[in-house]
């Protein structure tokens, strides 16, 4: 009985290590999207996203020890560089559908966002943390909140935005 219990514990530890290694990594790349689930029972209400900027000192207004760029709602809404100890969960979930920008383009996007009025105001629909993170990584804002309670609503907003974009393109080509 004691041997069976020990085997079960070892299997549980092994599985935990396997699952942790799959999601959390230590060799982060500049521009990796970092995911911070907000605990709410088993299914998080939403996930906070940031972008890994490491110790790279080429980004304007970033201190050497700051390793993430994020949009926050509290305590003061806006974009900021911050220091988080990690380990982080990397979730570059759109890499299969969109090509990440080059590091130079990501830096340019961060610097443009920091000088933009949008970066001073958090907006759940048009300026949230996931949209800023995807804007930096892919050059375009997206918000899906996959695997969260907010996910279906966020996906619906993205679908509506895509539909509006198609409608505007049709109207523009019809007018031309």
QUITA-V227137 format. One line per field, one symbol per residue. ss: DSSP state (2 for helix, 1 for strand, 0 for the rest). burial: + if it has 24 or more other ideal C-beta (glycine too) atoms within 12 Angstrom, else -. Layout:
# QUITA-V227137
ss=???
burial=???
This chain:
# QUITA-V227137
ss=02222222222222222222222110000000111110000000001111110000000000000001111100000111110000011100000000000022222222222220222200100010222222222200000000000022222222222222222222222220
burial=---------------------------+-++++++++--------+++++++++-+--+--+---+++++++-----+++++-+---+++++++-----++----++-++--++----+--+----++++++++++++-+++++++++-+---+--++------------------
